[in-house]
Amino acid sequence: MSVWGQISNRLAHMRMRTRTQDVNELLEHEDLTESTHRLPTPLQDQIGAVFLVDDAVVGLELFRASDLFAASMRRLTMGYGLDAMTGNSSARTSWNDETIESVLLPINRCEFLTKNSPGLGSEVHVMTEGLVGHGLAVGDTIVHFAAMPRM
């Protein structure tokens, strides 16, 4: 299904109508914005987060610098929150320290596939038995990396 088809389905699920099917209107849904305004401020030097829905790991987001993460945290949380509200989460794994460790450690040990990016930098991709991830690298530095459990 196309990205636009997914957006249309989510809008329909939430009984929202928009003239242009703009994803920003979806992300500004009252239920979602009310929840994200109560989020704590990122910790000093925090560069990422593991996102959970119903005690299940649904995603990991890591950034090169804390200011990049702080600028992105609300929007990321809204995206994961939208998945939780519409039941489109791919969560399969129950949360505990061992689970998070089992997701993070293989990333550090696996090979990254690098591809040219249409813009600045290059795309990085990784796939392990338990997760799939992608990111953006500039030079030798990964600026943003996201991963989620494999379905």
C-alpha positions in Angstrom: 0.0 0.0 0.0 1.3 3.5 -0.8 2.1 6.1 1.8 -0.9 8.1 0.8 -3.1 5.0 1.0 -1.9 4.5 4.6 -2.6 8.1 5.5 -6.1 7.8 4.0 -6.7 4.6 6.0 -5.6 6.3 9.2 -7.7 9.4 8.6 -10.7 7.1 8.0 -10.0 5.1 11.2 -9.9 8.3 13.2 -13.0 9.6 11.4 -11.1 12.7 10.2 -11.8 14.4 6.9 -9.3 16.7 5.3 -9.4 18.4 1.9 -5.9 17.3 0.9 -5.3 14.2 3.2 -2.4 16.2 4.7 -0.5 14.1 7.2 0.1 17.2 9.3 -3.6 17.4 10.0 -3.5 13.8 11.2 -0.5 14.5 13.5 -2.4 17.5 15.0 -5.3 15.3 16.0 -6.5 16.5 19.4 -6.0 13.1 21.2 -2.5 12.9 19.9 -1.4 16.5 20.6 -2.9 16.4 24.1 -0.8 13.4 25.0 2.4 14.7 23.5 2.2 18.1 25.2 2.5 16.2 28.5 5.8 14.6 27.5 8.8 15.4 29.7 11.6 17.5 28.3 14.5 15.3 26.9 17.3 14.8 29.4 20.4 16.8 29.0 22.6 15.0 26.4 19.8 12.5 25.5 20.4 11.4 21.9 17.6 8.9 21.4 14.7 6.8 22.8 13.2 3.4 22.6 9.5 3.6 21.9 6.9 1.2 23.4 3.2 0.6 22.8 1.4 -1.6 25.3 4.7 -2.7 26.8 6.1 -3.8 23.5 9.1 -2.4 21.7 8.0 -0.7 18.4 11.0 1.5 17.6 14.3 2.9 18.3 15.5 6.4 17.3 19.1 7.6 17.7 20.6 10.9 16.7 24.2 12.2 16.5 23.5 15.1 18.9 21.1 15.8 21.7 19.8 19.0 20.0 18.8 17.0 17.0 16.9 14.5 19.2 15.3 17.3 21.3 14.1 19.0 18.1 12.6 15.7 16.8 11.3 14.1 19.9 7.7 15.5 19.9 7.2 14.7 16.2 8.6 11.1 16.6 6.4 10.5 19.6 3.4 11.7 17.7 4.2 9.3 14.9 4.5 6.3 17.2 1.4 7.5 19.1 -0.5 7.6 15.9 0.4 3.9 15.3 -0.7 3.1 18.8 -4.1 4.9 18.3 -4.8 3.3 15.0 -3.7 -0.2 15.9 -1.0 -0.1 13.2 1.9 -1.0 15.5 4.1 -3.8 14.5 5.0 -4.5 18.1 5.5 -8.1 18.9 8.1 -8.2 21.7 7.4 -7.6 25.3 9.5 -5.0 27.0 12.2 -5.7 29.5 15.9 -4.8 29.8 16.9 -8.1 28.2 14.7 -7.5 25.2 16.2 -4.0 24.7 19.7 -5.4 25.0 18.9 -8.1 22.5 17.7 -5.5 20.0 20.6 -3.0 20.5 23.6 -5.4 20.7 23.2 -6.9 17.2 23.1 -3.4 15.7 26.6 -2.8 17.0 27.9 -6.1 15.6 26.4 -6.2 12.1 27.4 -4.9 8.8 25.7 -1.7 7.5 24.8 -1.5 3.8 25.5 2.0 2.5 23.8 3.6 -0.5 24.0 7.0 -2.1 21.3 9.4 -0.9 19.4 11.6 -3.2 20.5 14.5 -1.0 23.4 15.2 1.4 25.1 12.1 2.8 24.4 8.5 2.3 21.7 6.0 3.4 22.6 3.2 5.8 20.6 0.1 6.1 20.8 -2.9 8.5 18.8 -6.1 8.9 19.2 -8.7 11.6 17.1 -11.6 12.6 15.1 -9.4 15.0 15.1 -5.9 13.5 15.3 -3.7 10.5 17.0 -0.3 10.5 17.9 2.6 8.4 19.6 6.0 8.8 21.5 8.9 7.3 25.2 9.2 7.4 27.3 12.3 6.6 30.9 11.4 6.1 31.8 8.7 8.7 29.0 9.9 11.1 25.5 8.5 11.4 23.3 11.5 12.0 20.0 9.7 12.5 19.3 6.0 12.8 15.9 4.3 13.3 15.1 0.6 13.9 12.1 -1.5 14.6 11.3 -5.1 15.2 11.0 -7.3 12.1 7.5 -8.5 11.4 
